[in-house]
Amino acid sequence: EKMRKIDLTGGTPTGRAVGAAAGANLCSVISELGGKAPMIIFDDCDLEQAINGAAFATFVASGQTCIMGARLVIHESVYDKFLAALSAKAKAIRLGDPFDMKTQMGPVITNESRTRIASMVDTAKSQGAKVHAGAQRANLPA
């Protein structure tokens, strides 16, 4: 069977080599050349474990780490169930003051970061993405 897609996390030289080989074979490529690895969810995975792992990787440190799971590649047979469960988990996260022990997720590091993140969300929405949780800015006390 022909490979249809490559999802690569690596350095720029490797990205160039893989991109050239994929292009010669008409294979689609998604690449992250500098961090933020994709999470791949197979149809035979332990779904609860995959959802918990994806939630942790996505939201740890308010999503501000180089190992943050920025992309999910989910097998179509488990996509709807996975999306519903991950969305529910995201909606249940308690936002707030990082010094409050009840808080599960605090703010991003700077207003500049918040603005950059909002811009990325707006760009994704303009390209057809749908927001399933956190559709508006949290209204937290200053």
C-alpha positions, 0 to 999 in steps of 0.5 A: 500500500502506498504511503499517503501522508507523513507527519514529521517533527524534526530539524530543517535539514531532515524536513527538506530531505523528507519533503523532497522524497514525499514530493517525488512520490506525491505524498502529503507532508505535515511537518513541525521543524522545531518542536511541538510534536503531533499526537497520533491516535490509532483506532486500536488505542486505549481511548481513555488513556489517549484522551488523558494523555492528549489533554495533559500534553495540550494543556500542561503549563497552559500549553506553553512548552516545547513538547506541547501537543499542538496537533492531533492526528486521529483515526477516523473510526475513533474521531467523534468519540475522541473529540467529544471526550477531549472537548468535555475534559477541556471545558471542565478545566478550572481556570484561575489564579495560579496561586489558588490550589483549585486552579487547574490552568493559569494564564499564559505568560504575557499579554503578547502571548495571549494576543499571538494565541488569539491570532492563531485561533482566528487564523485557524477559524478563518481556514475552517477550524471549529472551536469546541472548548474555550470559544471566548477569552476567559474573564479572570480577575486581574 
